[in-house]
Amino acid sequence: MTARPPIPDPPYEGGCLCGATRWRLNARPQTMNACHCDACKKMSGGTNLLIITAPRAAFEHLSGEVQRFRRTAESGRQSDVVRCATCGTRLWHEPQSAPIVVIAAGTLDDPSWVVPASHGWVEKASPAAIMQEDAVKFEGQVTRDLQIAAFQKLYGEGA
């Protein structure tokens, strides 16, 4: 069984590598997922991208100039990828199809509590990727409803 630290109470804050761009999340995550798709691997430079999702209304861009890149996925859905304009750190993205924010967990000031409840695109996973035994693994794109269900199974709705 994977050791899962408790999720601290919000707010959560984070920012970019150079410190110019800062953000705050005023709500508990709805999901914690590791995406192994080719785009996330390229944009993160790693074996996957560890993300948390939350309602966009609970998210605040506190400071710093950002650049936006509108990416179209294979599904045709679009998302604005937001980076620090100074250092280029990928911070969050905003899907055009839902009022959520998808935050790169590595940009949290303290990401130690983020352990994915689910993994998407596992068929594209690098041999070096680590997948938790109790996390739900999905081939292909994971729907938000399935990610939320996996998260709630492991973390509860308000714990």
C-alpha positions as CSV (number, residue, x, y, z in Angstrom):
1,M,0.0,0.0,0.0
2,T,1.3,3.5,-0.9
3,A,1.8,5.8,2.0
4,R,-0.5,8.7,1.4
5,P,0.1,11.8,3.5
6,P,-3.0,13.8,4.5
7,I,-4.0,16.6,2.3
8,P,-3.5,19.9,4.2
9,D,-6.3,22.4,4.4
10,P,-6.3,25.2,1.7
11,P,-5.2,27.6,0.7
12,Y,-2.2,26.3,-1.3
13,E,0.3,28.5,-2.9
14,G,2.9,28.0,-5.6
15,G,4.9,29.6,-8.3
16,C,7.5,29.4,-11.0
17,L,11.2,28.6,-10.8
18,C,12.4,32.2,-10.9
19,G,9.8,33.4,-8.4
20,A,8.2,36.1,-10.7
21,T,4.9,34.3,-11.0
22,R,2.8,33.3,-8.0
23,W,-0.6,31.6,-7.6
24,R,-3.0,30.5,-4.9
25,L,-5.7,27.8,-4.7
26,N,-8.4,28.4,-2.2
27,A,-10.1,25.0,-2.4
28,R,-9.3,21.4,-1.8
29,P,-8.2,19.5,-5.0
30,Q,-10.9,17.5,-6.8
31,T,-8.3,15.2,-8.3
32,M,-4.6,14.3,-8.2
33,N,-3.6,12.5,-11.4
34,A,-0.3,11.6,-13.2
35,C,-0.6,12.0,-17.0
36,H,1.7,9.9,-19.1
37,C,0.6,11.2,-22.5
38,D,3.3,12.3,-25.0
39,A,2.3,16.0,-24.7
40,C,2.6,16.1,-20.9
41,K,5.9,14.2,-21.0
42,K,7.3,16.8,-23.5
43,M,5.9,19.8,-21.6
44,S,7.1,18.6,-18.2
45,G,10.4,17.1,-19.4
46,G,9.8,14.1,-17.2
47,T,8.2,10.6,-17.3
48,N,4.7,12.2,-16.6
49,L,3.1,15.3,-15.4
50,L,1.6,15.2,-11.8
51,I,-1.4,17.4,-11.7
52,I,-4.1,18.6,-9.3
53,T,-7.5,19.9,-10.5
54,A,-9.8,22.3,-8.8
55,P,-12.6,24.7,-9.6
56,R,-11.3,27.6,-11.6
57,A,-13.3,30.1,-9.4
58,A,-11.1,29.0,-6.4
59,F,-7.8,29.8,-8.3
60,E,-6.0,33.1,-8.1
61,H,-3.1,34.3,-10.3
62,L,-1.3,36.5,-7.7
63,S,1.6,38.0,-9.6
64,G,3.9,37.9,-12.6
65,E,3.5,38.1,-16.3
66,V,2.4,34.8,-18.0
67,Q,2.3,33.5,-21.5
68,R,-0.6,31.4,-22.8
69,F,-0.4,28.7,-25.5
70,R,-3.7,27.3,-26.7
71,R,-3.1,23.6,-27.3
72,T,-5.4,21.3,-29.2
73,A,-5.4,17.7,-28.0
74,E,-5.9,14.7,-30.3
75,S,-9.5,14.7,-29.0
76,G,-10.0,18.2,-30.5
77,R,-10.4,19.7,-27.0
78,Q,-8.5,22.9,-26.3
79,S,-6.7,24.1,-23.3
80,D,-4.7,27.2,-22.5
81,V,-1.2,26.2,-21.2
82,V,0.0,28.9,-18.9
83,R,3.8,29.5,-18.3
84,C,5.8,32.2,-16.5
85,A,6.8,34.8,-19.1
86,T,10.2,35.2,-17.5
87,C,11.5,31.6,-16.9
88,G,9.1,29.5,-18.9
89,T,7.9,27.2,-16.1
90,R,4.7,25.4,-17.0
91,L,2.3,26.4,-14.1
92,W,-1.2,25.5,-14.9
93,H,-3.6,25.1,-17.7
94,E,-7.3,26.0,-18.3
95,P,-9.4,23.6,-20.3
96,Q,-11.8,25.4,-22.6
97,S,-14.4,22.7,-22.0
98,A,-14.7,22.9,-18.2
99,P,-14.5,25.6,-15.5
100,I,-11.5,24.0,-13.8
101,V,-7.8,24.7,-13.4
102,V,-5.2,21.9,-13.9
103,I,-2.2,22.8,-11.8
104,A,1.3,21.3,-12.2
105,A,1.9,19.8,-8.7
106,G,5.6,20.5,-8.9
107,T,4.9,24.3,-8.8
108,L,3.3,24.0,-5.3
109,D,5.5,25.5,-2.6
110,D,5.0,22.2,-0.7
111,P,4.2,19.4,-3.1
112,S,5.0,16.7,-0.6
113,W,1.4,15.7,0.0
114,V,0.5,15.1,-3.7
115,V,0.3,11.4,-4.5
116,P,-1.7,10.5,-7.6
117,A,-5.0,8.7,-7.1
118,S,-5.0,7.9,-10.8
119,H,-2.7,7.6,-13.8
120,G,-3.8,8.3,-17.4
121,W,-2.3,7.1,-20.7
122,V,-0.6,4.2,-18.9
123,E,0.0,2.5,-22.3
124,K,2.4,5.4,-23.0
125,A,4.2,5.3,-19.7
126,S,7.9,5.4,-19.6
127,P,9.6,2.3,-18.0
128,A,11.0,4.7,-15.4
129,A,7.6,5.9,-14.3
130,I,6.4,4.9,-10.8
131,M,2.8,4.0,-10.4
132,Q,1.3,3.6,-6.9
133,E,-0.2,0.1,-6.2
134,D,-3.5,1.6,-5.0
135,A,-3.9,4.2,-7.8
136,V,-6.4,3.6,-10.6
137,K,-4.7,3.1,-14.0
138,F,-6.4,4.1,-17.2
139,E,-5.5,3.6,-20.8
140,G,-6.0,6.7,-22.9
141,Q,-7.6,9.9,-21.8
142,V,-9.2,9.8,-18.3
143,T,-12.5,11.5,-17.9
144,R,-12.8,14.0,-15.1
145,D,-15.6,12.0,-13.5
146,L,-13.4,8.9,-13.3
147,Q,-10.5,10.9,-11.9
148,I,-12.8,12.4,-9.2
149,A,-14.1,8.9,-8.3
150,A,-10.6,7.6,-8.0
151,F,-9.6,10.5,-5.8
152,Q,-12.7,10.2,-3.6
153,K,-12.1,6.5,-3.1
154,L,-8.6,7.1,-1.7
155,Y,-9.0,10.5,-0.1
156,G,-12.7,10.9,0.6
157,E,-14.7,14.0,-0.3
158,G,-13.6,16.3,2.4
159,A,-10.8,14.6,4.3
